[in-house]
Amino acid sequence: MSPGFSVVSNIFAKLVRSPLTLWSSTDTNVDMKMPPEMVLFDCDGVLVDSESLTAQTLCADLRLHGLDISIEQLSDLFLGGTIMGVAKRARDMGAALPDDWIDRFYQKMFAVLAADVEAIAGIEFVLDQLDRAGILYAIGSNGPHRKMEITLTKTGLMQRFDGRVYSREDVPTPKPAPDVYLKAAADAGIAPERCVVIEDSPNGALAGKAAGMLCFGFAADTPAERLNPICDHVFKEMRELPGLLGL
């Protein structure tokens, strides 16, 4: 199973020491006339409310392997990376993780999400507005397809994104590289500068900006001050989004 499972938003901190040193948004300002031609959503924390479930499961699992860490500490240490990065950093911090820990943790978390994950409040309203306006939308995630299949099916969102679900498994490099967003736009035949990315982590926002796209930060859980330096606009309620998109 791929190690590309994303644990984004206000749950895990930066798995790279400082993604801001890898991908800069300072030269990717976009002057866009609204509405856009395409909206690209991150998955965890933007479409599905998986963050607290994932955090609780991870804390409990790491504790079993000798690393006693709180959810608050997770928020500071592991934001916006991959499960492979989580494993490496946890081992560096003293966790005695077995060689097959990644696969084991996937299975544990998939079971939790399949049972309890819910859609982000207001996201169906947003998708309805995009449909009415004839605006394309897709998903660009650091997570594997299997995880998104589970969460999107459980929440009833999979059918809304049929054929437009993109994973870090589909591209050479995960976020904060722009690859997954550039692929989604290219496959739809839409220029990057006509796309808006919706993200809830600095890591993901850096990916959107590096792709040359407008980026709106969803700060329902992530502190706005972590998104403000990167995103073009930050909002807290999903039902605000259609207005921000000019719908």
BAFI-3210 file (N, C-alpha, C; in Angstrom, 3 decimals, decimal comma, padded with zeros to 6 digits):
// residues 247
n [1|2|3|4|5|6|7|8|9|10|11|12|13|14|15|16|17|18|19|20|21|22|23|24|25|26|27|28|29|30|31|32|33|34|35|36|37|38|39|40|41|42|43|44|45|46|47|48|49|50|51|52|53|54|55|56|57|58|59|60|61|62|63|64|65|66|67|68|69|70|71|72|73|74|75|76|77|78|79|80|81|82|83|84|85|86|87|88|89|90|91|92|93|94|95|96|97|98|99|100|101|102|103|104|105|106|107|108|109|110|111|112|113|114|115|116|117|118|119|120|121|122|123|124|125|126|127|128|129|130|131|132|133|134|135|136|137|138|139|140|141|142|143|144|145|146|147|148|149|150|151|152|153|154|155|156|157|158|159|160|161|162|163|164|165|166|167|168|169|170|171|172|173|174|175|176|177|178|179|180|181|182|183|184|185|186|187|188|189|190|191|192|193|194|195|196|197|198|199|200|201|202|203|204|205|206|207|208|209|210|211|212|213|214|215|216|217|218|219|220|221|222|223|224|225|226|227|228|229|230|231|232|233|234|235|236|237|238|239|240|241|242|243|244|245|246|247]
n.u [000,835|000,417|002,593|001,551|-000,481|-002,394|-002,264|-003,626|-004,389|-005,534|-004,204|-001,787|001,576|004,213|005,878|008,084|010,898|010,663|008,390|008,031|010,503|010,835|008,853|007,827|005,378|005,548|005,894|003,687|001,277|-002,113|-004,278|-007,466|-010,507|-013,616|-016,383|-014,234|-012,959|-012,578|-012,649|-010,571|-010,417|-008,879|-008,995|-009,191|-010,418|-011,435|-013,362|-014,204|-014,760|-012,430|-010,345|-010,231|-010,867|-008,743|-006,592|-007,081|-006,913|-004,281|-002,790|-003,416|-002,333|000,421|001,073|000,927|003,261|005,248|005,460|004,271|002,040|000,173|-002,957|-002,794|-000,021|000,442|-000,725|001,127|003,384|002,994|001,911|000,325|001,533|002,768|001,958|004,212|006,102|005,182|005,760|008,568|009,313|008,150|009,625|012,101|011,561|011,461|009,585|008,865|008,377|007,165|008,380|006,256|004,456|003,169|001,339|-000,242|-001,296|-002,758|-004,850|-006,116|-006,935|-008,544|-010,706|-011,819|-012,544|-014,342|-016,454|-017,228|-016,727|-017,733|-019,257|-017,915|-019,587|-021,845|-020,642|-022,060|-023,888|-022,132|-021,145|-023,525|-024,029|-021,845|-022,408|-024,806|-023,818|-022,265|-019,574|-016,517|-015,200|-012,817|-010,833|-007,765|-005,399|-003,100|-003,517|-004,049|-005,841|-007,474|-008,138|-009,594|-011,683|-012,993|-013,724|-015,135|-017,168|-018,519|-019,531|-021,182|-020,225|-018,705|-019,902|-020,253|-017,799|-016,964|-014,515|-012,862|-010,990|-008,001|-004,869|-001,827|-000,667|-000,888|000,966|004,393|005,450|004,431|002,280|004,125|004,647|003,403|002,243|-000,127|-002,298|-001,749|-001,956|-004,681|-005,900|-004,783|-005,775|-008,424|-008,294|-008,039|-006,605|-004,067|-004,196|-006,861|-008,006|-009,169|-007,924|-008,892|-007,893|-006,784|-004,445|-001,132|000,851|-000,599|-001,672|000,627|001,193|-000,947|-000,440|002,099|001,383|000,447|-002,089|-005,065|-005,581|-007,678|-007,974|-009,282|-010,339|-011,624|-010,752|-007,947|-005,698|-006,199|-004,018|-001,988|-002,557|-002,949|-000,457|000,041|-002,250|-004,674|-007,088|-008,834|-011,230|-013,932|-016,339|-017,886|-020,102|-019,679|-018,162|-019,274|-020,022|-017,520|-016,416|-017,753|-020,308]
n.v [-001,193|002,252|004,775|007,324|008,554|011,237|013,430|015,930|019,388|020,624|018,738|017,276|018,361|020,070|017,843|017,909|019,872|022,665|023,590|025,994|026,745|025,243|025,609|028,496|031,062|033,640|034,686|034,038|035,380|035,770|037,369|037,217|037,142|036,655|034,380|031,456|029,011|026,475|024,627|023,379|021,021|020,201|017,130|015,812|017,424|019,473|018,540|016,198|015,452|014,380|014,774|014,915|012,287|010,909|012,002|011,197|008,433|008,126|009,205|007,364|005,038|005,623|005,913|003,296|002,408|003,601|006,386|009,026|011,328|014,308|015,432|018,150|018,495|017,026|018,704|020,731|019,434|017,754|018,703|018,547|016,503|013,262|009,827|008,280|010,184|010,791|008,376|008,332|010,652|010,099|007,847|009,086|010,529|008,639|006,566|003,120|001,760|-000,937|-002,559|-002,877|-000,951|001,212|000,031|-001,355|000,746|002,158|000,289|000,231|002,905|003,199|001,583|003,006|005,436|004,519|003,843|006,185|008,738|012,012|014,336|017,598|020,304|022,063|021,552|020,176|022,101|023,956|022,461|022,092|024,726|025,173|023,302|024,381|026,694|025,687|025,154|023,472|020,981|019,331|016,913|017,223|015,517|014,559|012,055|008,436|006,718|004,670|005,469|007,827|006,738|005,364|007,447|009,306|007,747|006,952|009,415|010,120|011,634|010,697|010,177|012,710|013,513|011,872|010,331|012,487|012,557|013,023|011,817|011,804|009,553|009,599|011,260|012,491|013,812|014,627|017,124|019,690|020,187|021,194|019,278|017,562|019,293|020,606|018,477|017,785|020,101|020,171|017,794|018,486|020,441|023,100|026,248|026,883|029,444|030,009|028,600|027,851|026,925|025,096|024,880|023,566|023,458|024,760|023,440|022,316|024,663|025,915|024,243|024,805|027,521|027,318|026,083|028,155|029,076|030,639|030,645|029,674|029,650|027,370|027,833|026,501|024,740|024,847|027,297|030,626|032,307|030,702|030,223|032,659|033,939|032,680|032,097|033,546|034,349|033,852|031,839|030,810|029,414|026,953|027,547|030,140|030,087|029,985|032,708|033,946|032,971|034,286|033,514]
n.w [000,000|-000,757|000,628|000,626|002,096|003,115|005,890|006,568|007,392|010,570|012,149|011,764|011,784|009,932|007,902|006,363|007,193|006,794|004,708|003,454|002,566|000,371|-001,561|-002,939|-002,721|-003,471|-005,991|-007,438|-007,650|-008,503|-010,653|-010,918|-012,688|-011,347|-011,889|-011,380|-013,787|-012,899|-009,851|-007,383|-004,937|-001,855|000,036|002,800|005,630|004,118|002,280|003,600|007,023|008,511|010,219|013,144|013,801|012,618|014,033|016,696|016,393|015,539|017,678|019,716|018,612|018,303|020,959|021,839|020,792|022,179|022,022|023,534|022,838|022,504|021,010|020,553|020,387|018,081|016,219|016,158|015,235|012,956|010,224|007,215|005,455|004,501|005,319|005,372|006,051|008,611|009,935|009,772|011,207|013,687|014,491|014,740|016,988|018,892|018,774|018,614|015,929|013,987|010,967|009,220|009,936|008,607|006,757|008,601|010,121|008,197|007,724|010,206|010,450|008,158|008,826|010,978|009,720|007,767|009,351|010,735|009,529|008,412|006,090|005,428|006,880|004,869|002,420|000,415|-000,376|-001,544|-003,749|-005,143|-005,943|-007,629|-009,628|-010,659|-011,778|-013,750|-013,390|-013,403|-011,163|-008,993|-007,147|-005,405|-003,769|-001,132|-000,267|-000,593|-003,232|-002,225|000,384|-000,114|-001,565|000,471|002,337|000,752|-000,316|002,023|002,880|000,821|-001,271|-003,380|-005,906|-006,847|-007,674|-009,687|-011,607|-011,319|-009,285|-007,795|-006,745|-004,724|-005,583|-008,303|-009,386|-009,731|-007,415|-004,108|-002,484|-000,820|-003,535|-006,755|-008,368|-008,301|-008,509|-010,905|-012,696|-012,476|-013,499|-016,089|-017,223|-017,425|-019,247|-018,511|-017,912|-015,482|-014,263|-014,274|-012,304|-008,977|-005,870|-002,997|000,208|003,398|004,772|005,326|003,807|001,654|000,597|-000,314|-002,454|-004,194|-004,769|-005,901|-008,220|-009,674|-009,195|-007,851|-004,350|-001,777|001,677|003,985|007,098|009,224|011,195|011,125|012,335|011,320|011,067|010,178|007,585|006,343|005,457|003,043|001,501|-000,797|000,133|003,196|004,814|007,040|007,151|005,203|003,642|002,905|000,646|-002,107|-002,548|-002,403|-004,685|-006,596|-007,270]
ca.u [000,000|001,228|002,816|001,223|-001,705|-002,287|-002,860|-003,519|-005,176|-005,064|-003,920|-000,371|002,388|005,021|006,747|009,357|011,261|010,008|007,998|008,149|011,797|010,831|007,940|007,479|004,213|005,703|005,877|002,584|000,035|-003,018|-005,334|-008,490|-011,884|-014,520|-016,016|-013,185|-013,435|-012,450|-012,318|-009,856|-010,539|-008,227|-010,022|-009,298|-010,572|-012,098|-014,571|-014,605|-014,321|-011,674|-009,155|-010,229|-010,826|-007,387|-005,707|-007,321|-006,405|-002,821|-002,279|-003,537|-001,426|001,796|001,243|001,198|004,624|006,215|005,513|003,090|001,917|-001,203|-003,480|-002,243|001,354|000,352|-001,015|002,359|004,489|002,745|000,879|000,326|002,486|002,378|002,092|005,619|006,776|004,786|006,517|009,975|009,455|007,821|010,796|013,133|011,166|011,553|008,570|009,377|007,416|007,611|008,582|004,978|003,553|002,367|000,212|-001,122|-002,018|-003,765|-006,004|-006,805|-007,610|-009,608|-011,864|-012,413|-013,167|-015,490|-017,552|-017,634|-016,428|-018,859|-018,914|-017,796|-020,855|-021,971|-019,972|-023,059|-024,387|-021,108|-021,129|-024,762|-023,856|-020,918|-023,147|-025,744|-023,047|-021,525|-018,137|-015,886|-014,483|-012,090|-010,093|-006,321|-005,080|-001,899|-003,939|-004,202|-007,195|-008,271|-008,676|-010,645|-012,826|-013,696|-014,339|-016,097|-018,325|-019,255|-020,195|-022,043|-019,639|-017,945|-020,575|-020,142|-016,450|-016,664|-013,496|-012,110|-010,342|-006,564|-004,083|-000,381|-000,272|-000,992|001,964|005,729|005,815|003,255|002,315|003,824|004,830|002,113|001,946|-001,480|-003,215|-001,471|-002,510|-006,141|-006,251|-004,399|-006,714|-009,689|-008,057|-008,211|-005,342|-003,920|-004,592|-008,321|-008,411|-009,066|-007,665|-009,420|-006,988|-006,856|-003,120|-000,095|001,506|-001,443|-001,776|001,858|001,045|-001,823|000,230|003,184|000,753|000,024|-003,536|-005,584|-005,771|-008,494|-007,710|-010,435|-009,796|-012,575|-009,955|-006,589|-005,642|-006,111|-002,691|-001,091|-002,925|-002,920|000,740|000,145|-003,497|-005,198|-008,207|-009,090|-012,621|-014,151|-017,567|-017,909|-021,178|-019,176|-017,343|-019,860|-019,915|-016,132|-016,145|-018,535|-021,523]
ca.v [000,000|003,460|005,591|008,711|008,976|012,591|013,740|017,357|020,314|021,001|017,515|016,967|019,508|019,912|016,670|018,483|020,810|023,937|023,585|027,320|026,866|024,411|026,116|029,876|031,608|035,096|035,122|033,361|036,100|035,586|038,367|036,452|037,603|035,605|033,107|030,682|027,938|025,202|024,685|022,173|020,844|019,176|016,207|015,775|018,719|020,394|017,839|015,236|015,851|013,203|015,165|014,518|010,829|010,506|012,414|010,319|007,096|008,184|009,377|006,096|004,060|005,970|005,642|001,860|002,175|004,292|007,838|009,617|012,654|014,794|015,953|019,500|018,355|016,608|019,891|021,498|018,641|016,991|019,354|018,590|015,643|011,902|008,886|007,896|011,204|010,607|007,248|008,711|011,619|009,426|007,042|010,026|010,985|007,533|005,529|001,832|001,319|-002,089|-002,275|-002,862|-000,053|002,031|-000,772|-001,632|001,955|002,377|-000,583|000,691|004,165|002,991|001,041|004,105|006,379|003,873|003,796|007,424|010,019|012,789|015,417|018,941|021,028|023,061|021,228|019,830|023,380|024,505|021,683|022,409|026,036|025,001|022,607|025,321|027,665|024,989|025,240|022,188|020,829|018,066|016,748|017,009|015,125|013,774|010,733|007,393|006,549|003,795|006,255|008,708|005,886|005,081|008,635|009,920|006,862|007,026|010,707|010,328|012,612|010,085|010,327|014,093|013,709|010,695|010,540|013,723|012,394|012,912|011,459|011,878|008,335|009,853|012,244|012,174|014,419|015,099|018,487|021,011|020,316|021,525|018,273|016,997|020,317|020,828|017,343|017,894|021,177|019,777|016,779|019,155|021,426|024,434|026,897|027,050|030,775|030,060|027,654|028,209|025,798|025,237|024,112|023,853|023,351|025,529|022,579|022,247|025,993|026,120|023,507|025,568|028,733|026,923|025,734|029,381|029,167|031,334|029,686|030,090|028,824|027,034|027,911|026,024|024,150|025,391|028,721|031,483|032,912|029,794|030,238|034,023|034,326|031,957|032,095|034,810|034,685|032,828|031,849|029,849|028,655|026,496|028,193|031,426|029,915|030,420|034,156|034,291|032,548|035,125|032,811]
ca.w [000,000|-000,906|001,817|000,357|002,782|003,646|007,189|006,473|008,189|011,900|012,873|011,741|011,386|008,741|007,928|005,954|008,260|006,514|003,313|002,875|001,920|-000,827|-002,571|-002,591|-003,411|-003,589|-007,378|-008,110|-007,449|-009,629|-010,749|-011,616|-012,733|-010,892|-011,254|-012,057|-014,662|-012,201|-008,428|-006,987|-003,499|-001,046|000,526|004,263|006,265|003,197|001,849|004,629|008,356|008,938|010,965|014,549|013,843|012,295|015,121|017,841|016,058|015,483|019,046|020,431|018,030|018,647|022,383|021,949|020,319|023,012|021,836|024,158|022,249|022,545|019,753|020,387|019,904|016,685|015,434|016,021|014,689|011,737|009,423|005,758|004,780|004,165|006,421|005,407|006,826|010,002|010,463|009,930|012,289|014,944|014,866|015,204|018,315|019,828|018,605|018,130|014,924|013,201|009,544|008,510|010,653|007,692|006,293|009,751|010,511|007,165|007,934|011,416|010,183|007,183|009,540|011,743|008,799|007,133|010,312|011,409|008,897|007,901|005,166|005,993|006,830|003,822|001,152|-000,595|-000,865|-002,441|-004,991|-005,854|-006,572|-008,756|-010,689|-011,271|-012,560|-014,803|-013,114|-013,136|-009,896|-008,848|-005,889|-005,461|-002,397|-000,832|000,189|-001,604|-003,766|-001,371|001,484|-000,619|-001,899|001,722|002,940|-000,163|-000,397|003,284|002,979|-000,332|-002,183|-004,468|-007,190|-007,300|-008,206|-010,500|-012,626|-011,085|-007,982|-008,038|-005,563|-004,897|-006,296|-009,739|-009,804|-009,216|-006,135|-003,359|-001,953|-001,382|-004,979|-007,392|-009,384|-008,332|-008,999|-012,319|-013,457|-012,511|-014,425|-017,446|-017,705|-017,735|-020,286|-017,933|-017,566|-014,022|-013,783|-014,227|-011,262|-007,563|-004,973|-001,639|001,060|004,829|005,383|004,633|002,825|000,469|000,015|-001,083|-003,713|-005,069|-005,234|-006,802|-009,496|-010,336|-009,011|-006,693|-003,261|-000,644|002,844|004,814|008,452|010,222|012,265|011,052|012,686|010,134|010,939|009,470|006,174|005,807|004,699|001,779|000,737|-001,297|001,009|004,208|005,260|008,116|006,940|003,825|002,902|002,396|-000,556|-003,377|-002,678|-002,683|-006,067|-007,513|-007,689]
c.u [000,877|001,395|002,379|000,002|-001,519|-002,950|-002,811|-004,410|-004,640|-004,758|-002,430|000,422|003,332|005,963|008,098|009,653|010,623|009,623|008,086|009,487|011,837|009,985|007,497|006,274|004,382|005,622|004,727|001,264|-000,819|-004,102|-006,440|-009,834|-012,784|-015,776|-014,891|-013,800|-013,379|-012,087|-011,730|-009,827|-009,513|-009,334|-010,188|-009,379|-011,228|-013,411|-015,110|-013,970|-013,598|-010,578|-009,145|-010,177|-009,404|-006,439|-005,851|-006,733|-004,880|-002,216|-002,296|-002,541|000,027|002,081|001,561|002,634|005,637|006,332|004,208|002,979|000,451|-001,643|-002,937|-000,806|001,375|000,127|000,237|003,444|004,248|001,649|001,187|001,351|001,921|002,596|003,518|006,421|006,435|005,626|007,972|010,161|009,163|008,978|011,918|012,850|011,090|010,508|009,199|008,371|007,960|007,707|007,271|003,970|002,653|001,147|-000,771|-001,940|-003,073|-005,018|-006,811|-007,590|-008,740|-010,868|-012,586|-013,159|-014,408|-016,702|-018,098|-017,417|-017,700|-018,352|-018,761|-019,136|-020,832|-021,381|-020,959|-023,653|-023,405|-021,118|-022,387|-024,633|-022,903|-021,604|-024,089|-025,036|-022,262|-020,027|-017,598|-015,265|-013,886|-011,416|-008,616|-005,825|-003,719|-002,247|-004,047|-005,650|-008,056|-008,887|-009,797|-011,884|-013,674|-014,428|-015,391|-017,334|-019,175|-020,056|-021,131|-021,502|-018,964|-018,601|-020,468|-018,801|-016,029|-015,669|-012,644|-011,493|-008,864|-005,811|-002,608|000,141|-000,244|000,124|003,326|005,978|004,571|003,363|003,402|004,203|003,461|001,557|000,483|-002,489|-002,993|-002,033|-004,029|-006,579|-005,944|-005,368|-008,054|-009,540|-008,247|-006,845|-005,251|-004,421|-006,103|-008,883|-008,287|-008,899|-008,251|-008,619|-007,163|-005,516|-002,130|000,587|000,715|-001,585|-000,534|001,796|000,175|-001,158|001,372|002,652|000,316|-001,470|-003,872|-005,847|-006,563|-008,262|-008,950|-009,958|-010,813|-011,842|-008,534|-006,592|-005,414|-004,725|-001,687|-001,360|-002,776|-001,658|000,824|-001,078|-003,914|-006,385|-008,405|-010,530|-012,843|-015,383|-017,656|-019,005|-020,804|-018,575|-018,019|-019,783|-018,508|-015,753|-016,946|-019,789|-022,773]
c.v [001,253|004,205|007,021|009,230|010,323|012,723|015,245|018,053|020,436|019,782|017,259|018,173|019,135|018,730|016,991|019,577|022,166|023,975|024,953|027,518|026,089|025,006|027,513|030,335|033,093|035,572|034,483|034,059|036,013|036,656|037,749|037,155|036,438|035,553|032,412|029,664|026,579|025,459|023,334|022,090|019,853|018,289|016,285|017,172|019,761|019,790|016,909|015,614|014,685|013,515|014,682|013,003|010,321|010,821|011,493|008,937|007,082|008,333|008,058|005,073|004,360|005,714|004,169|001,526|003,077|005,783|008,430|011,069|013,054|015,258|017,357|019,447|017,889|017,803|020,718|020,758|018,056|017,601|019,243|017,743|014,270|010,989|008,335|008,896|011,114|009,506|007,632|009,649|010,960|008,551|007,937|010,497|009,853|006,456|004,264|001,235|000,124|-001,720|-002,159|-001,902|000,740|001,255|-001,053|-000,405|002,316|001,573|-000,143|001,969|004,015|002,478|002,137|005,059|005,777|003,863|005,170|008,731|010,669|013,839|016,724|019,667|022,090|022,670|020,834|021,093|023,994|023,778|021,934|023,738|025,954|024,303|023,560|026,326|027,016|025,049|023,861|022,168|019,437|018,058|016,577|016,743|014,444|012,349|009,726|007,280|005,695|004,573|007,168|007,918|005,615|006,324|009,262|009,055|006,960|008,323|011,006|011,301|011,997|010,324|011,748|014,357|012,587|011,024|011,766|013,714|012,107|012,755|011,716|010,622|008,545|010,738|011,913|012,643|014,939|016,579|018,584|021,222|020,526|020,424|017,853|018,021|020,614|019,704|017,450|018,966|020,789|018,760|017,392|020,189|022,859|025,004|027,084|028,386|030,973|029,096|028,282|026,928|026,103|024,308|024,487|023,676|024,236|024,713|022,522|023,591|026,333|025,410|024,272|026,809|028,411|026,520|026,971|029,611|030,079|030,300|030,317|029,119|028,635|026,879|027,513|025,446|024,690|026,863|029,580|032,062|032,002|029,783|031,617|034,362|033,714|032,169|033,499|035,295|033,528|032,965|030,714|028,981|028,254|027,179|029,601|031,282|030,334|031,933|034,603|033,962|033,355|034,472|033,443]
c.w [000,000|000,403|001,642|001,067|003,463|004,998|007,370|007,466|009,587|012,744|012,921|011,266|010,277|008,885|007,310|006,961|008,039|005,055|002,661|002,181|000,605|-001,940|-002,136|-003,391|-003,724|-005,029|-008,146|-007,829|-008,703|-009,562|-011,589|-011,571|-012,353|-011,771|-012,017|-013,014|-013,973|-010,741|-008,034|-005,468|-002,966|-000,494|002,046|004,842|005,398|002,696|002,924|005,959|009,026|009,947|012,413|014,696|013,602|013,446|016,324|017,606|016,070|016,873|019,805|019,912|018,394|020,126|022,619|021,574|021,009|022,830|022,350|023,714|022,226|021,153|019,488|019,871|018,455|015,777|015,190|015,245|013,311|010,884|007,938|005,059|004,476|005,365|006,501|006,228|008,305|010,635|010,716|011,112|013,635|015,413|015,379|016,624|019,331|019,714|018,036|017,146|014,157|011,723|008,777|009,152|009,717|007,220|007,427|010,125|009,476|007,460|009,152|011,127|009,178|007,855|010,320|010,820|008,138|008,049|010,661|010,661|008,361|006,920|005,932|005,821|005,733|002,485|000,060|-001,205|-001,859|-003,780|-005,812|-006,595|-007,766|-009,925|-011,419|-012,164|-013,692|-014,629|-012,754|-011,744|-009,808|-007,487|-006,205|-004,053|-002,305|-000,422|-000,937|-002,068|-002,845|-000,216|001,018|-001,034|-000,646|002,227|002,039|-000,342|000,865|003,388|001,803|-001,356|-003,400|-005,827|-007,732|-007,968|-009,144|-011,618|-012,415|-009,688|-008,227|-006,721|-005,820|-005,572|-007,806|-010,273|-009,195|-007,791|-005,417|-003,010|-000,877|-002,839|-005,635|-008,279|-009,458|-008,843|-010,483|-013,179|-013,573|-013,507|-015,866|-018,021|-018,089|-018,849|-019,817|-017,564|-016,051|-013,500|-013,773|-013,182|-009,879|-006,755|-003,601|-000,741|002,523|005,522|004,634|003,543|001,523|-000,211|-000,803|-002,428|-004,692|-005,624|-006,188|-008,168|-010,274|-010,239|-007,836|-005,607|-002,130|000,503|003,693|006,251|009,510|011,428|012,283|011,447|011,443|009,954|010,251|007,971|005,542|005,016|003,304|000,899|000,295|-000,472|001,977|004,689|006,249|007,948|005,474|003,004|002,423|001,006|-001,849|-003,590|-003,013|-004,130|-007,090|-008,017|-007,075]
res [m|s|p|g|f|s|v|v|s|n|i|f|a|k|l|v|r|s|p|l|t|l|w|s|s|t|d|t|n|v|d|m|k|m|p|p|e|m|v|l|f|d|c|d|g|v|l|v|d|s|e|s|l|t|a|q|t|l|c|a|d|l|r|l|h|g|l|d|i|s|i|e|q|l|s|d|l|f|l|g|g|t|i|m|g|v|a|k|r|a|r|d|m|g|a|a|l|p|d|d|w|i|d|r|f|y|q|k|m|f|a|v|l|a|a|d|v|e|a|i|a|g|i|e|f|v|l|d|q|l|d|r|a|g|i|l|y|a|i|g|s|n|g|p|h|r|k|m|e|i|t|l|t|k|t|g|l|m|q|r|f|d|g|r|v|y|s|r|e|d|v|p|t|p|k|p|a|p|d|v|y|l|k|a|a|a|d|a|g|i|a|p|e|r|c|v|v|i|e|d|s|p|n|g|a|l|a|g|k|a|a|g|m|l|c|f|g|f|a|a|d|t|p|a|e|r|l|n|p|i|c|d|h|v|f|k|e|m|r|e|l|p|g|l|l|g|l]
***
